[in-house]
Amino acid sequence: MIETVIKDFLDGHLSVPSFLEHQENMPKRYVFFEKLGSSKSNHITSATFAFQSYAESMYETAKLNEELKRVVEDLITLDDIGGISLNSDYNYTDTETKKYRYQAVFDIKYF
């Protein structure tokens, strides 16, 4: 399952933990990610993932987003990954919870 491949890689390379679901008592800094959709062509699966970086200030959130983008791009070193493309990234502060958040959306091809 591609989610576990990504999570294992993030947990081994990011300075903060990553999560596939929100939990009570989340740390001050973390990355949450989810698959938005996928498709398959010529035996190669492509999926779009949203990665949300959380931190205690806008500055720290932006820094974490930059770290996250570098780490996600390094997924290409894995044999299971065939391509990575940054779709977009932007300030995505959660106005309901008032938590600083950036979102980076990647298209990832994998086998």
Solvent accessible surface area in square Angstrom, and as a share of the most:
residue,aa,sasa,rsa
1,M,160,0.72
2,I,11,0.05
3,E,26,0.12
4,T,62,0.36
5,V,40,0.23
6,I,0,0.00
7,K,53,0.23
8,D,101,0.52
9,F,21,0.09
10,L,0,0.00
11,D,67,0.35
12,G,60,0.58
13,H,104,0.46
14,L,18,0.09
15,S,91,0.58
16,V,15,0.09
17,P,58,0.37
18,S,2,0.01
19,F,34,0.14
20,L,65,0.33
21,E,118,0.53
22,H,94,0.42
23,Q,103,0.46
24,E,157,0.70
25,N,148,0.76
26,M,37,0.17
27,P,57,0.36
28,K,160,0.68
29,R,95,0.35
30,Y,5,0.02
31,V,0,0.00
32,F,19,0.08
33,F,0,0.00
34,E,71,0.32
35,K,75,0.32
36,L,100,0.50
37,G,36,0.35
38,S,69,0.44
39,S,73,0.47
40,K,138,0.59
41,S,74,0.48
42,N,132,0.68
43,H,159,0.71
44,I,65,0.33
45,T,25,0.14
46,S,29,0.18
47,A,2,0.02
48,T,37,0.21
49,F,0,0.00
50,A,2,0.02
51,F,0,0.00
52,Q,14,0.06
53,S,0,0.00
54,Y,11,0.04
55,A,7,0.06
56,E,86,0.38
57,S,38,0.24
58,M,66,0.30
59,Y,147,0.56
60,E,32,0.14
61,T,0,0.00
62,A,32,0.25
63,K,99,0.42
64,L,9,0.04
65,N,1,0.01
66,E,81,0.36
67,E,34,0.15
68,L,0,0.00
69,K,29,0.12
70,R,143,0.52
71,V,14,0.08
72,V,0,0.00
73,E,82,0.37
74,D,72,0.37
75,L,0,0.00
76,I,86,0.44
77,T,104,0.60
78,L,56,0.28
79,D,137,0.71
80,D,68,0.35
81,I,9,0.05
82,G,40,0.38
83,G,17,0.16
84,I,39,0.20
85,S,61,0.39
86,L,67,0.34
87,N,90,0.46
88,S,44,0.28
89,D,47,0.24
90,Y,85,0.32
91,N,80,0.41
92,Y,85,0.32
93,T,44,0.26
94,D,27,0.14
95,T,117,0.68
96,E,159,0.71
97,T,74,0.43
98,K,165,0.70
99,K,94,0.40
100,Y,87,0.33
101,R,31,0.11
102,Y,44,0.17
103,Q,16,0.07
104,A,0,0.00
105,V,13,0.08
106,F,0,0.00
107,D,44,0.23
108,I,0,0.00
109,K,99,0.42
110,Y,26,0.10
111,F,141,0.59
